[in-house]
Amino acid sequence: MEASMRLWELGDELERIGFEIFENEGELTPELEARLDALEGAWEDKVERVALYVRSQVVLGLAADIEVCRLDRIKRSHERAADSLKSYLLREMERMGKSKVETARARVRVQANGGKAVIRWTGEPDAIPDGFRRVEIYPDGAAVQHAHREGTLPDGFVVEARGKHIRIE
């Protein structure tokens, strides 16, 4: 690296490093961190450039989320169409009394669903016989937070330290 890197060169190098981080699936390797540390220029300028790059990565991530949602809607639409048409075929085959249709390009069969039998309890919940009942007990999160704020948290609870993060505004 040159001894006196121009600010635009600093930006270009930061972009190259950012691209390599992206290519590494978001991992900042020790080599890339060393390249960041070696950049010349005012420390505040470097912090600003890195912060601006972080901002652009957040925006690109949001754009990717939007595209994922768009593609997911298309996928669900195709899946619903396939399910609707399969239901139609099932109704029509049952109406015609057919369990199998074979053509040169497709074979369609009516089959029973696999898996375990579906069994539901239809009586009152209190009437479920012993040995068939499960009770799960969990702490009440709101009560725990309230006791922590009041300083009356019982023994057995552990308050874990919160982590830190960078906020870019």
Secondary structure by P-SEA (a helix, b strand, c coil): ccccccaaaaaaaaaaaaaaaaaacccccaaaaaaaaaccccaaaaaaaaaaaaaaaaaaaaaaaaaaaaaaaaaaaaaaaaaaaaaaaaaaaaaacccccccccbbbbbbccccccbbbbcccccccccccbbbbbbccaaaaaaaaaaccccccbbbbbbbbbbbcc
